[in-house]
């Protein structure tokens, strides 16, 4: 549950570190074997991860493995970057509610699941159609599983206003790519703006649990830390982000 802006597990503040991933294999695509899933869990544990997230419910064996290994799962339905005119359609919102219902009924008995997430990166400036969706999906989550918090993930930009539309949820996920993507209006090109962004979000949502749900940079080659796209750049940016997050006890 969430109390005074802290996410609690067994009445203790959670200090989780985790990994975002896709259930994907370079040769088999999404047709993973159970051995592939076991390798994912082993890699997560090797990183020291205690939580996992992806944009859709994990496959059943992954849930079982997370239960056994004591990993937490941010459980999310694939309601991802939809245009506002689509969110306005009752058929689209109903599809999301069907996915959430099926997800909760299928995975609600897994102790690894600690939150139900309603989606990822819809409009940066949510309007009435988004408020309606948030109200409908949060009501469904509360009815089907009042024991776990509800959540929603949005893209982090410095220009964001405090959004009353998010008040329905217990936990808000912040996708934090400062220093990698330029972002809308170039607002996240400068990584040094990250501390200001985090403090602004805490001021906007003092009673919510706040979690960084994505961060980092892509890399595909060796090279110096000053060169974008290298492992050196990636590692240095990760170190910077983690050092900033460590200064925020909430």
N, C-alpha and C positions, 0 to 999 in steps of 0.2 A: 504494500500500500504506500501512499504518499502522504507525508505529514510535514507541514511547515517547510515545504520545498525540498524535502529529502525523500528519496526512494528507500523504503525499508523492506528488508527481508527477515522474517522471524523477529521483528521489532528492532532490528539493527540496521544502521545505514549501510547501503550497498556501495562497495568500491569495486566495481567490475571493470575489467579490461577485455576487449573482445576483437572479433574480426567480422567484417562484412565479406560475403563470398557469394558466388553463384555455383549451383550444383551443375558443374560443367567439366568436361574432360577434353583435352586437346585432340584425342583420337575418336572418342565415342560421343562427343557432344553431351547432350543431357541424358543419354542412356547409361547412367552410372550403374556400376555393380555395387554390391554391398561392400566388397573389398575397397572400392574407390571411396565410399562413404567413410569407412573405417580409417582410411588414409587421411581424409579431411579432418576427422576428429583428432588423429594423432598429430597432425601438423598444427592444429589449433592449440593442443596441449603443449607442444614443443615451444610455441610462442609465449606460453604462459597465459593464454586466453581463458577467460571464465564465462564468456558469452558469445553467441553467434547471431548474425542477422542476414537475411536475404530479402528479396522483394516479393516472396511468395512463400506459402507454407512448405517447410522442409518435408522430404519424403519420410515415410513412416519409420524406416530403419534408422534414419538420422536422429529422429526424436528418441527412439529407443536407446541409441548410443549416448545421446546427450543425458538422458536419465541416468544411465549407468555410470557415466564419467563425471557427473556433477556439473555439467555445463548448462548455462541458462540460454534460453531461446527467446529472442524478440520475434514474435510471431505476427507476420504481416500478410495482408491480402494484396494481390497485384493490381492495385488501383493507383496508377503511376503516370504522372505528367499528362493528365487528360485536359483537353481544352474546356473552358467554362461552358461552352454551348453543349458539350456532351454531358458534363455533370448536371446540367439543367434538365436532362431527359430522365423521366421517372424510370424508364426501362434500364438505363445505365446504373442508376442508383440502386434499383432493385437487384440487378446482377451483382453489385458489390455486397449487398445485404445477404444474398444467397451464398456468396463465397464465404462471408464472415460466419454465417450460421453453420455451414458445413465444416468450416475450420474449427470452430469452437466445439461442435459436437464430436468431431473426429479426434481432436488433440487436447481437449480440456482435461483429460485424466493424466496428462504427462506432467510430472513435477518440474521438468525443465522449462516449461513455458511460464514466463513471468509477466507477460504483457500481451494484449491484443492490439495490433496497430491497424488503423483504418486506411492507411495509404501513404504515398510518398510524393512530395513535390508537385502539388497542384499549383494553382496560381499563387504568386508571391504576394498578391493583394486580394485575398479572398473576399468575395461578395456574398450576396444573399443566397445564391445557388449553392455555394460552398457551405454556408451556415446551415442550410437545410440538410445537406448531406451529413455534415458533422453531427447535427442533432439526431437524425434518424439512425445513423450507425452507432453512435454512442448509447442511445436508448436500447438498441438491440443487444449490444455487448453487456450492458448493465442487467438486462433481463435474463440473458443466457448464462452469464457468469459474473455475479456481483463480487466474487472473491478476488478477481484480478483487475489491475488498472487498465484503462484504455489509453491509447496513444495515437499520435499523428506526427509525421516527419515533414519538415519544410526546408527549403534551400535557404541558407544563411546569407543575407545581404545586409550591409550596414545601414541602408536607407529604410529598412523595414519599420513600419509602425507597430505599436502594440495592438494586437488583433483580438477583439472580443470573441471572434468566431472560434478561437482555439480554447476558450474557457471550458468547453464541454469535457476536454480530455484531462487525464491525470498527469500524463507524462508527455513532454514535447521533445521530439528528436531534432537536433540541429545538424544539417549537412554542411560541413565547414571546410571549404576549399580555398581559403585565403592563401594567396601566394602561388596558386596553380592556375585555375581558370580565371580569366578576367572578370567574368560574371556580368550580370545586368548592369549597364552604365559604367562598366569597368570598376565596380565597387569593391571587388575582392582581389584585385590584382596585387595590392600591397599587403603582404602578410602581417605587417606591423599593426594593421587595423584589427587583428583578431582579438586582442584583449578588450578593446573598446566594444566590439560586437558582443562578446560574451557578457560583459557587465550590463550592456543595454538589454539583452535578453533576460538577465536575472531581474533587472528593475521592472521589465514589462510583466514578468510572470513569477512573482515572488513565492507563490504558493504551489507552483507546479514543480514536478520533477523535471529536470533538464538533463538530457544526455546527448553527447556527440555521437551521432549515428553513422556518419561517414566523414572521412578526411583523408588527405594524402595526395599523391601525384603518380601519374603513370611513368613507367620506365621500361626500356627495352635494350639497354646497352651500358657497357662500362664507360666511364668518363668522369670529368671533374665535377665537383659540386656546383660550380657556377653554370654548368651547361644543362639546360632543361632537357628532360627526357632520359637522363642518365640515372644509374642507380645511386651515384653520389649525390645528385640533386634530390632524388627521392628521399634518401636516408636523412639528409640534412634538414629537409622540410619536415619530415616526420618528427625528428628530434626537436625542432622548434615548436611545433604544435603541442607535442607532449609536455614540453617544459612550461608552456603557457597554461595548459589544462591543469597542471600540477599546482598552479598558484590559486586555483579556484576551489575551495573546499566543498562547495555545493555541487 
